[in-house]
Amino acid sequence: MEYANLIFAQMGGLSNTEITLWNAMIRGYAYNGPFQNCLSLFDEMTLRGLKPNNFTYPYVLTSCSQMGLFNKGQKFHCWIIKSGFECAFPVGIALFDFYVKKFESLEMGMARNGSFDDVRLIFDGMCERTVDLCNKMISKYVSIGNMKSGRKVFDEMPEKDLVSWNTMISGYAKAGEVANARVLFERMPQRNVVTWTTMLGAYAGIGEIETAMNFFENMPERNVVSWNCMMSSYNQKGKFQQALDLFIQMQSKGIEPDSFTFVSALSACSNLINLESGKWVHTLIRDWSNMSVIVGTTLAEMYANCGDIDKAFTIFIKTGNKDVFCYNVMIKSLAIHGRSKDATKIFHLMQKRGLKMNDFTFSCALFACSHGGLVGEGREIFKIMERDFSITPKLEHYCCMIDLLCRNDRLEEAESFINDMKVEPDIAIWGALLGGCRERGNLALGERIVSKAIELRSNEPGVHALLSNIHASMGQWSEALQARKVMEENGIWKQTGSSSII
């Protein structure tokens, strides 16, 4: 643009009469920036008495939307109406894109006023509606969940392309209107891999995994997105072995996996506690530069869930651009494996690096303190949660603190802590305190807690079973039997514990 501007400046009198030259420069700045120069040239052009035309306004509007100058863009709209260029197709398209951008900025809180009605009015006033323009309008209706208006535009289109059909089907799928999506799918003159994958995802989204699999098996063509969608659907339904089998099948067909594929495969291995398969999937990840941080996070979680916490920690250290979710997984994993002090060190490392912690971060840190007996550390973490990070404690945070205090023989402090809670304690809170009563043999408090559970009308069997066990541990066998009898009378049953470890 510097060289173009130099030539333009040396053109002398020719530049005072030729609007085409000004349009070329305005267009150049609109494409390449800086956008402010585009508006400055427009102002200078009008001061010289040159009248903008239908080739000038589209680029000026583009520059306004790029800079977020929506009020200034609306002034240009007024000039467009006065000059009679509103019906010019390039100007109409530019106005449509400008108001779409303004609406999107409004959704993100960047614009002060406006609504989707502005977009609709521009579209309704267009003298010519191309397939591409109609597709854009349908897409915007779909994005705001207005399927009725989107369908109206779709039905009124004299010609439709694959994008038109796929946009409507995708909209119905997202809205959960799978029957409408299916009707359009059957009516389509031709379908592509996007169409089939969208329908697959639609049925998976409403839990009809078998129908989704039928679509997958009948697809004339599959891409990596299709495989990822089916694997993810299986994982969401808890069918982890089927997800892993699909990954194996995908490898046999030579489909190149992406980061989403590896996340699904590793999640399946993690839930199956299948370390060998997890290691195999790990060996297939070669191009780490194109893998997102979520792959490293899922890989670390897989090793941790399968019992290899040292390997999980190594993966965590090697993962670049770690986000809050990656740290959360590592804190929780270390705590589960009894390395509570290492977990709290990771928590404090997050603080030093200025990462924005969330509810789950503090739940993981407090869980680590609870399982490691770190009472002082837990108190401090609970304190800074609201004081320094403006995170209001939730029931799970209180429950971790009660569990921490009870595990460390601070029953009275735990009871006092419950009394000072800002939210109403639920059955999990009372259950944590009851666990402490069992360790201390505090029968009186245990009975009070069970009465609280009855007030909450809880059918949680663990609470009632704990009271029976407290009586039994003190040799009060008749009272223990009576507690079990109360459970039977109220239809409360405790399933026998089991283990998958051989």
C-alpha positions as CSV (number, residue, x, y, z in Angstrom):
1,M,0.0,0.0,0.0
2,E,2.9,2.4,0.6
3,Y,4.1,2.1,-3.0
4,A,0.5,2.3,-4.4
5,N,0.0,5.5,-2.2
6,L,3.3,7.0,-3.6
7,I,2.1,6.5,-7.2
8,F,-1.3,7.8,-6.4
9,A,0.1,11.0,-4.7
10,Q,2.2,11.7,-7.9
11,M,-0.7,11.5,-10.3
12,G,-1.5,15.2,-10.0
13,G,-4.5,16.6,-11.7
14,L,-5.7,13.2,-12.9
15,S,-6.5,12.1,-9.4
16,N,-8.8,15.1,-9.0
17,T,-11.1,13.9,-11.7
18,E,-10.9,10.1,-11.8
19,I,-13.2,8.5,-9.2
20,T,-11.8,5.1,-10.4
21,L,-8.4,5.9,-8.9
22,W,-9.8,6.8,-5.6
23,N,-11.9,3.7,-5.5
24,A,-8.8,1.6,-6.2
25,M,-7.0,3.1,-3.3
26,I,-10.0,2.9,-1.0
27,R,-10.4,-0.8,-2.0
28,G,-6.7,-1.4,-1.3
29,Y,-6.9,-0.1,2.2
30,A,-10.1,-2.0,2.8
31,Y,-8.4,-5.2,1.9
32,N,-5.0,-4.6,3.3
33,G,-5.3,-1.9,6.0
34,P,-4.9,0.3,7.8
35,F,-8.7,0.6,7.6
36,Q,-8.6,4.2,9.0
37,N,-6.8,5.3,5.8
38,C,-9.8,4.0,3.8
39,L,-12.1,6.3,5.7
40,S,-9.7,9.2,5.5
41,L,-9.4,8.9,1.7
42,F,-13.2,8.9,1.5
43,D,-13.4,12.1,3.4
44,E,-10.7,13.7,1.3
45,M,-12.4,12.6,-1.9
46,T,-15.7,14.2,-1.0
47,L,-14.0,17.4,0.1
48,R,-12.5,17.6,-3.5
49,G,-16.0,17.4,-4.9
50,L,-15.8,13.8,-6.2
51,K,-19.0,11.8,-5.7
52,P,-18.7,8.3,-4.3
53,N,-20.5,5.6,-6.3
54,N,-21.6,2.0,-5.9
55,F,-18.0,0.8,-6.1
56,T,-16.9,3.2,-3.2
57,Y,-19.4,2.4,-0.5
58,P,-18.9,-1.4,-0.1
59,Y,-15.3,-0.9,0.9
60,V,-16.0,2.0,3.3
61,L,-18.7,-0.1,5.0
62,T,-16.2,-3.0,5.3
63,S,-13.7,-0.8,7.0
64,C,-16.3,0.5,9.4
65,S,-17.3,-3.0,10.4
66,Q,-13.6,-4.1,10.8
67,M,-13.0,-1.2,13.2
68,G,-16.3,-1.6,15.0
69,L,-17.4,1.9,14.0
70,F,-21.0,0.9,13.6
71,N,-22.5,4.4,14.2
72,K,-20.3,5.8,11.5
73,G,-21.3,2.9,9.2
74,Q,-25.0,3.8,9.8
75,K,-24.2,7.4,8.7
76,F,-22.8,6.0,5.5
77,H,-26.0,4.0,5.1
78,C,-27.9,7.3,5.2
79,W,-25.7,8.8,2.5
80,I,-26.2,5.6,0.4
81,I,-30.0,6.1,0.6
82,K,-29.8,9.8,-0.3
83,S,-27.5,9.0,-3.3
84,G,-29.8,6.2,-4.5
85,F,-27.3,3.4,-4.4
86,E,-29.2,1.2,-1.9
87,C,-30.5,-1.0,-4.7
88,A,-27.1,-1.5,-6.3
89,F,-26.3,-5.2,-5.6
90,P,-22.7,-4.7,-4.4
91,V,-23.8,-2.0,-2.0
92,G,-26.7,-4.2,-0.8
93,I,-24.4,-7.1,-0.1
94,A,-22.0,-4.8,1.8
95,L,-24.9,-3.4,3.9
96,F,-26.1,-6.9,4.7
97,D,-22.6,-8.0,5.8
98,F,-22.2,-4.7,7.8
99,Y,-25.4,-5.3,9.8
100,V,-24.6,-9.0,10.3
101,K,-21.2,-7.9,11.8
102,K,-23.0,-5.3,13.9
103,F,-25.4,-7.9,15.2
104,E,-22.6,-10.4,16.0
105,S,-20.7,-7.6,17.9
106,L,-23.9,-6.9,19.8
107,E,-24.1,-10.5,20.9
108,M,-20.5,-10.2,22.2
109,G,-21.3,-7.0,24.0
110,M,-19.2,-4.8,21.6
111,A,-22.0,-2.7,20.1
112,R,-24.3,-0.5,22.1
113,N,-27.5,-0.9,20.2
114,G,-29.1,-2.7,17.3
115,S,-30.9,-5.9,16.7
116,F,-31.3,-8.7,14.2
117,D,-34.2,-6.7,12.7
118,D,-31.6,-4.5,11.0
119,V,-30.3,-7.6,9.1
120,R,-33.8,-8.7,8.2
121,L,-34.8,-5.3,6.9
122,I,-31.7,-5.1,4.6
123,F,-32.3,-8.6,3.3
124,D,-36.0,-8.0,2.7
125,G,-35.2,-4.8,0.8
126,M,-32.7,-6.4,-1.5
127,C,-33.6,-6.1,-5.2
128,E,-31.7,-9.3,-6.0
129,R,-31.2,-12.3,-3.8
130,T,-28.6,-14.8,-4.9
131,V,-28.2,-18.3,-3.6
132,D,-25.2,-17.2,-1.6
133,L,-27.0,-14.3,0.0
134,C,-30.0,-16.5,0.9
135,N,-27.6,-19.1,2.4
136,K,-26.1,-16.4,4.6
137,M,-29.5,-15.3,5.8
138,I,-30.6,-18.9,6.6
139,S,-27.3,-19.4,8.4
140,K,-28.0,-16.3,10.6
141,Y,-31.5,-17.4,11.4
142,V,-30.2,-20.9,12.3
143,S,-27.6,-19.4,14.5
144,I,-30.2,-17.6,16.6
145,G,-32.5,-20.6,16.7
146,N,-35.2,-19.0,14.5
147,M,-35.9,-22.1,12.3
148,K,-39.3,-20.9,11.2
149,S,-37.9,-17.8,9.5
150,G,-35.0,-19.7,8.1
151,R,-37.3,-22.3,6.6
152,K,-39.4,-19.5,5.0
153,V,-36.3,-18.1,3.3
154,F,-35.3,-21.7,2.3
155,D,-38.8,-22.5,0.8
156,E,-38.9,-19.2,-1.1
157,M,-35.5,-19.8,-2.8
158,P,-36.0,-20.4,-6.6
159,E,-32.7,-22.3,-6.6
160,K,-31.0,-24.2,-3.8
161,D,-27.5,-25.6,-3.6
162,L,-25.9,-28.2,-1.2
163,V,-25.1,-25.4,1.3
164,S,-28.8,-24.4,1.5
165,W,-29.9,-28.0,2.3
166,N,-27.1,-28.7,4.7
167,T,-27.6,-25.4,6.6
168,M,-31.2,-26.2,7.2
169,I,-30.6,-29.8,8.2
170,S,-27.8,-28.7,10.5
171,G,-30.2,-26.1,12.1
172,Y,-32.9,-28.7,12.7
173,A,-30.3,-31.1,14.2
174,K,-29.0,-28.4,16.6
175,A,-32.6,-27.5,17.6
176,G,-33.4,-31.2,18.3
177,E,-36.0,-31.3,15.5
178,V,-34.6,-34.5,14.0
179,A,-37.8,-35.4,12.2
180,N,-37.7,-32.2,10.2
181,A,-34.1,-32.8,9.4
182,R,-34.9,-36.3,8.2
183,V,-37.7,-35.0,5.9
184,L,-35.3,-32.6,4.2
185,F,-32.6,-35.3,4.0
186,E,-35.0,-37.6,2.1
187,R,-36.0,-34.7,-0.2
188,M,-32.5,-33.7,-1.1
189,P,-31.7,-34.1,-4.8
190,Q,-28.1,-35.0,-3.9
191,R,-26.1,-35.4,-0.6
192,N,-22.5,-35.1,0.4
193,V,-20.4,-36.3,3.3
194,V,-21.5,-33.2,5.3
195,T,-25.1,-34.1,5.0
196,W,-24.6,-37.7,6.1
197,T,-22.4,-36.7,9.1
198,T,-24.9,-34.0,10.2
199,M,-27.7,-36.6,10.3
200,L,-25.5,-39.1,12.1
201,G,-24.8,-36.4,14.7
202,A,-28.5,-35.5,14.9
203,Y,-29.5,-39.0,15.9
204,A,-26.6,-39.4,18.2
205,G,-27.6,-36.2,19.9
206,I,-31.0,-37.5,20.9
207,G,-29.6,-40.8,22.1
208,E,-30.6,-42.9,19.1
209,I,-27.1,-44.4,18.7
210,E,-28.2,-47.4,16.6
211,T,-29.8,-45.2,14.0
212,A,-26.7,-43.0,14.0
213,M,-24.6,-46.1,13.4
214,N,-26.9,-47.1,10.5
215,F,-26.3,-43.8,8.9
216,F,-22.5,-44.2,9.4
217,E,-22.5,-47.7,7.9
218,N,-24.6,-46.6,4.9
219,M,-22.5,-43.4,4.1
220,P,-21.2,-43.6,0.5
221,E,-18.2,-41.6,1.6
222,R,-16.6,-41.0,5.1
223,N,-14.1,-38.5,6.2
224,V,-12.3,-38.0,9.4
225,V,-15.1,-35.9,10.8
226,S,-17.6,-38.7,10.2
227,W,-15.4,-41.2,12.2
228,N,-14.8,-38.6,14.9
229,C,-18.6,-37.9,15.3
230,M,-19.4,-41.6,15.6
231,M,-16.6,-42.3,18.1
232,S,-17.6,-39.3,20.2
233,S,-21.2,-40.4,20.2
234,Y,-20.2,-43.9,21.5
235,N,-18.1,-42.3,24.2
236,Q,-21.0,-40.0,25.3
237,K,-23.3,-43.1,25.6
238,G,-20.7,-44.9,27.6
239,K,-20.0,-47.4,24.8
240,F,-16.2,-47.1,25.2
241,Q,-15.2,-50.4,23.6
242,Q,-17.2,-49.6,20.5
243,A,-15.5,-46.3,20.2
244,L,-12.1,-47.9,20.5
245,D,-13.1,-50.6,18.0
246,L,-14.0,-47.8,15.5
247,F,-10.6,-46.2,16.0
248,I,-8.9,-49.6,15.2
249,Q,-11.1,-49.9,12.1
250,M,-10.3,-46.4,11.1
251,Q,-6.6,-47.2,11.3
252,S,-7.0,-50.3,9.2
253,K,-8.7,-48.2,6.4
254,G,-5.8,-45.7,6.4
255,I,-7.8,-42.7,7.6
256,E,-5.5,-40.0,9.0
257,P,-6.6,-39.2,12.5
258,D,-6.7,-35.6,13.8
259,S,-6.6,-34.2,17.4
260,F,-10.3,-34.9,17.9
261,T,-9.8,-38.5,16.9
262,F,-7.0,-39.0,19.4
263,V,-9.1,-37.4,22.1
264,S,-12.0,-39.8,21.5
265,A,-9.7,-42.8,21.3
266,L,-7.7,-41.9,24.5
267,S,-11.0,-41.1,26.4
268,A,-12.2,-44.6,25.5
269,C,-9.0,-46.2,26.7
270,S,-9.1,-44.1,29.9
271,N,-12.7,-45.2,30.7
272,L,-11.9,-48.8,29.9
273,I,-8.7,-48.6,32.0
274,N,-7.0,-50.2,29.0
275,L,-3.3,-49.1,29.4
276,E,-1.9,-51.2,26.6
277,S,-4.4,-49.8,24.0
278,G,-3.7,-46.3,25.4
279,K,0.0,-46.7,24.9
280,W,-0.6,-47.9,21.3
281,V,-2.7,-44.8,20.6
282,H,0.1,-42.7,22.1
283,T,2.6,-44.1,19.6
284,L,0.4,-43.1,16.7
285,I,0.6,-39.4,17.7
286,R,3.5,-38.1,15.7
287,D,2.9,-34.5,14.6
288,W,2.5,-32.9,18.0
289,S,2.8,-29.4,16.5
290,N,-0.7,-29.8,15.0
291,M,-2.2,-31.3,18.1
292,S,-4.2,-29.1,20.5
293,V,-3.5,-29.0,24.3
294,I,-6.6,-31.1,24.8
295,V,-4.7,-34.1,23.3
296,G,-1.9,-33.7,25.9
297,T,-4.5,-33.3,28.7
298,T,-6.5,-36.4,27.6
299,L,-3.3,-38.4,27.3
300,A,-2.2,-37.4,30.8
301,E,-5.6,-38.3,32.1
302,M,-5.5,-41.7,30.4
303,Y,-2.2,-42.6,32.0
304,A,-3.4,-41.4,35.4
305,N,-6.7,-43.4,35.2
306,C,-4.8,-46.5,34.1
307,G,-2.5,-46.2,37.1
308,D,0.7,-44.8,35.6
309,I,0.8,-41.4,37.4
310,D,4.5,-40.9,36.7
311,K,4.0,-41.1,32.9
312,A,0.9,-38.9,33.3
313,F,3.1,-36.3,35.1
314,T,5.7,-36.5,32.4
315,I,3.1,-35.9,29.7
316,F,1.8,-32.9,31.7
317,I,5.3,-31.3,31.9
318,K,5.9,-31.8,28.2
319,T,2.5,-30.4,27.1
320,G,2.9,-26.9,25.7
321,N,0.5,-24.0,26.3
322,K,-1.2,-25.7,29.2
323,D,-4.7,-24.3,30.0
324,V,-6.7,-24.4,33.2
325,F,-8.3,-27.8,32.2
326,C,-4.9,-29.4,31.8
327,Y,-3.9,-28.2,35.3
328,N,-7.2,-29.3,36.8
329,V,-6.7,-32.9,35.5
330,M,-3.2,-33.1,36.8
331,I,-4.2,-31.8,40.3
332,K,-7.0,-34.3,40.6
333,S,-4.9,-37.2,39.2
334,L,-2.1,-36.6,41.7
335,A,-4.5,-36.3,44.6
336,I,-6.2,-39.6,43.6
337,H,-2.8,-41.3,43.6
338,G,-1.9,-40.1,47.0
339,R,0.5,-37.3,45.9
340,S,-1.4,-34.5,47.6
341,K,1.6,-32.3,48.2
342,D,2.5,-32.4,44.5
343,A,-1.1,-31.6,43.6
344,T,-1.0,-28.4,45.8
345,K,2.3,-27.5,44.2
346,I,0.7,-27.6,40.8
347,F,-2.2,-25.5,42.2
348,H,0.3,-22.8,43.4
349,L,2.1,-23.0,40.1
350,M,-1.2,-22.0,38.4
351,Q,-1.4,-19.0,40.7
352,K,2.1,-17.9,39.7
353,R,1.4,-18.2,36.0
354,G,-1.7,-16.1,36.3
355,L,-4.1,-18.7,35.0
356,K,-7.8,-18.0,35.6
357,M,-8.9,-20.7,38.0
358,N,-12.5,-22.0,37.9
359,D,-14.8,-23.9,40.3
360,F,-13.3,-27.2,39.4
361,T,-9.8,-26.0,40.1
362,F,-10.7,-25.4,43.7
363,S,-12.7,-28.6,44.0
364,C,-9.6,-30.5,42.8
365,A,-7.2,-28.6,45.2
366,L,-9.5,-29.1,48.2
367,F,-9.9,-32.8,47.2
368,A,-6.1,-33.1,47.3
369,C,-5.9,-31.5,50.7
370,S,-8.7,-33.7,52.0
371,H,-6.9,-36.9,50.9
372,G,-3.5,-35.7,52.1
373,G,-4.6,-34.4,55.5
374,L,-3.4,-30.9,54.6
375,V,-5.7,-29.0,56.9
376,G,-3.9,-25.7,57.0
377,E,-3.4,-25.7,53.2
378,G,-7.1,-26.5,52.7
379,R,-8.2,-23.7,54.9
380,E,-6.0,-21.2,53.0
381,I,-7.2,-22.5,49.6
382,F,-10.9,-22.2,50.7
383,K,-10.2,-18.7,52.0
384,I,-8.6,-17.3,48.9
385,M,-11.2,-18.8,46.6
386,E,-13.7,-16.1,47.3
387,R,-11.3,-13.4,48.6
388,D,-8.8,-13.4,45.7
389,F,-10.7,-15.1,42.9
390,S,-14.3,-14.0,43.5
391,I,-15.5,-17.6,43.3
392,T,-18.5,-18.3,45.5
393,P,-18.1,-21.7,47.3
394,K,-20.5,-24.3,46.1
395,L,-21.7,-27.4,47.9
396,E,-18.9,-29.5,46.5
397,H,-16.3,-27.1,48.0
398,Y,-18.0,-27.2,51.4
399,C,-18.2,-31.0,51.2
400,C,-14.4,-31.2,50.6
401,M,-13.7,-29.0,53.6
402,I,-16.0,-31.0,55.8
403,D,-14.4,-34.2,54.6
404,L,-10.9,-32.7,55.3
405,L,-11.8,-31.7,58.8
406,C,-13.5,-35.0,59.7
407,R,-10.6,-37.0,58.3
408,N,-8.3,-35.2,60.7
409,D,-10.4,-35.5,63.8
410,R,-11.8,-32.0,63.8
411,L,-15.4,-33.0,64.2
412,E,-16.5,-29.9,66.2
413,E,-14.9,-27.5,63.8
414,A,-16.6,-29.4,60.9
415,E,-20.0,-29.0,62.6
416,S,-19.3,-25.3,63.2
417,F,-18.3,-25.0,59.6
418,I,-21.6,-26.4,58.4
419,N,-23.5,-24.0,60.7
420,D,-21.6,-21.1,59.0
421,M,-22.3,-22.2,55.5
422,K,-23.8,-19.6,53.1
423,V,-25.9,-22.3,51.4
424,E,-28.2,-24.9,52.7
425,P,-26.3,-28.2,53.4
426,D,-27.4,-31.2,51.4
427,I,-27.3,-34.9,52.2
428,A,-23.7,-35.1,50.9
429,I,-22.5,-32.6,53.5
430,W,-24.3,-34.4,56.3
431,G,-22.9,-37.7,55.0
432,A,-19.4,-36.4,55.1
433,L,-19.9,-35.3,58.7
434,L,-21.5,-38.6,59.6
435,G,-18.3,-40.4,58.3
436,G,-16.4,-38.4,60.9
437,C,-18.8,-39.4,63.6
438,R,-18.1,-43.1,62.8
439,E,-14.3,-42.5,63.2
440,R,-14.8,-40.7,66.5
441,G,-17.7,-42.9,67.7
442,N,-19.9,-39.8,68.2
443,L,-23.3,-41.5,68.4
444,A,-25.3,-38.5,69.5
445,L,-24.2,-36.4,66.6
446,G,-24.7,-39.3,64.2
447,E,-28.3,-39.6,65.2
448,R,-28.8,-35.9,64.8
449,I,-27.4,-36.1,61.3
450,V,-29.7,-39.0,60.4
451,S,-32.7,-37.0,61.6
452,K,-31.5,-34.2,59.3
453,A,-31.4,-36.7,56.4
454,I,-34.9,-37.8,57.2
455,E,-36.0,-34.1,57.2
456,L,-34.5,-33.8,53.7
457,R,-36.4,-36.9,52.8
458,S,-33.2,-38.5,51.5
459,N,-33.2,-42.1,50.4
460,E,-29.4,-42.1,50.3
461,P,-28.6,-45.6,51.8
462,G,-25.0,-44.7,52.7
463,V,-26.1,-42.3,55.4
464,H,-28.5,-44.8,57.1
465,A,-25.9,-47.6,56.8
466,L,-23.3,-45.5,58.4
467,L,-25.4,-45.0,61.5
468,S,-26.0,-48.7,61.7
469,N,-22.2,-49.3,61.5
470,I,-21.6,-46.7,64.2
471,H,-23.9,-48.6,66.6
472,A,-22.2,-51.9,65.6
473,S,-18.7,-50.5,66.2
474,M,-19.8,-49.6,69.7
475,G,-21.2,-53.0,70.4
476,Q,-24.8,-51.7,70.3
477,W,-26.1,-54.6,68.1
478,S,-29.8,-54.1,68.8
479,E,-29.6,-50.4,67.8
480,A,-27.6,-51.4,64.7
481,L,-30.4,-53.8,63.7
482,Q,-33.0,-51.2,64.4
483,A,-31.2,-48.7,62.1
484,R,-31.3,-51.4,59.3
485,K,-34.9,-52.0,60.1
486,V,-35.7,-48.3,59.6
487,M,-34.0,-48.6,56.2
488,E,-36.2,-51.6,55.2
489,E,-39.4,-49.9,56.4
490,N,-38.6,-46.9,54.2
491,G,-37.6,-49.0,51.2
492,I,-33.9,-47.9,51.3
493,W,-31.5,-50.5,50.1
494,K,-27.7,-50.4,50.1
495,Q,-26.1,-52.3,47.2
496,T,-23.2,-54.6,48.2
497,G,-19.8,-53.2,47.2
498,S,-17.9,-54.9,44.4
499,S,-14.5,-54.6,42.7
500,S,-13.3,-55.2,39.1
501,I,-9.8,-56.0,40.3
502,I,-9.0,-59.7,40.1
